[in-house]
């Protein structure tokens, strides 16, 4: 299963690779990374249908925000599930994300146990 993580902070890649070390090693999970909303869309458009089945995106990014990415993904790739993350667990971002079709909303620091449960549910 391939997951796309979208965050403008590059150190997120290392963190995710550490937290999902076992899943990556067993090849049950493949992580790919984009550091902007536009880069994420470009990756998704490279194959038809996209090889990604789940996106985990930050909301607050320069250029295209995570919420704008969410709208684009839902419109162009309706089969891809997307969850949002924000450093700010504010009600407004939560309501916008869920109202726009996000599967889940996480706040930083990420609860990786909850995220792993979310991903496990997609594998079934």
C-alpha positions in Angstrom: 0.0 0.0 0.0 1.4 3.4 -1.0 0.9 6.5 1.1 1.7 10.0 0.2 2.8 12.3 3.0 2.6 16.0 2.1 4.3 18.6 4.3 6.6 21.5 3.7 8.8 20.5 6.6 11.4 18.1 5.2 12.2 16.6 8.6 8.8 15.0 8.6 10.1 12.4 6.1 12.7 11.1 8.6 10.1 11.0 11.4 7.6 9.0 9.3 10.3 6.6 8.1 11.3 5.9 11.7 7.7 5.5 13.0 6.8 3.1 10.1 10.2 1.3 10.0 8.7 -2.2 10.5 5.9 -1.7 7.9 8.4 -0.4 5.3 10.8 -3.2 6.0 8.0 -5.9 5.6 6.9 -4.1 2.4 3.3 -3.8 3.7 3.7 0.0 3.4 5.4 2.3 1.0 5.8 5.9 1.9 6.3 8.7 -0.7 6.8 12.3 0.1 5.8 15.7 -1.4 6.9 19.0 0.0 4.1 21.1 -1.5 0.5 20.7 -2.6 1.5 21.2 -6.2 4.3 18.6 -6.0 1.7 16.1 -4.6 -0.7 16.8 -7.5 2.1 16.3 -10.0 3.0 13.0 -8.4 -0.6 11.8 -8.5 -0.9 12.7 -12.2 2.1 10.6 -13.2 0.1 7.4 -13.3 -3.5 6.7 -14.2 -4.9 5.7 -11.9 -2.5 7.1 -9.2 -0.6 4.4 -7.3 -1.3 6.2 -4.0 -4.4 5.1 -2.0 -4.0 7.4 1.0 -2.7 11.0 1.5 -1.7 12.5 4.8 -1.3 16.2 4.4 -0.4 19.2 6.5 -2.9 22.1 6.3 -0.5 25.0 6.7 1.9 25.1 3.7 3.1 27.9 1.6 1.5 28.1 -1.9 -1.3 25.6 -2.1 -2.6 24.8 1.4 -3.6 21.4 2.5 -7.3 22.3 2.3 -6.8 23.4 -1.3 -5.0 20.2 -2.0 -7.9 18.3 -0.3 -10.4 19.9 -2.7 -8.3 19.1 -5.8 -7.8 15.5 -4.7 -11.5 15.0 -4.0 -12.4 16.5 -7.4 -9.8 14.8 -9.5 -9.1 11.5 -7.6 -12.2 10.7 -5.6 -11.0 7.2 -4.7 -8.0 8.4 -2.7 -8.6 8.9 1.0 -7.0 11.9 2.5 -6.4 12.9 6.2 -5.3 16.3 7.3 -2.8 17.4 10.0 -2.4 20.8 11.6 -0.2 22.2 14.4 -3.4 24.0 15.4 -6.3 21.8 16.5 -8.6 24.7 15.9 -12.3 24.0 15.3 -12.4 26.0 12.1 -9.7 24.0 10.3 -11.2 20.8 11.6 -14.7 21.7 10.3 -13.3 22.8 6.9 -11.3 19.6 6.5 -14.0 17.2 7.5 -16.6 19.2 5.6 -14.4 19.0 2.5 -14.2 15.3 2.6 -11.2 14.6 4.8 -11.2 11.1 6.3 -9.6 12.2 9.6 -8.0 15.2 11.2 -4.8 14.9 13.3 -3.0 17.6 15.3 0.7 17.9 15.9 2.5 16.2 17.6 1.1 13.3 15.6 -0.4 10.4 17.5 1.3 7.6 15.4 -0.7 4.9 17.2 -3.9 6.5 15.9 -2.5 7.0 12.5 -1.4 3.4 12.3 -4.9 2.3 13.2 -6.3 4.6 10.5 -3.9 3.0 7.9 -4.7 -0.5 9.1 -8.3 0.1 8.5 -7.6 1.0 4.9 -5.6 -2.2 4.3 -8.7 -4.3 5.1 
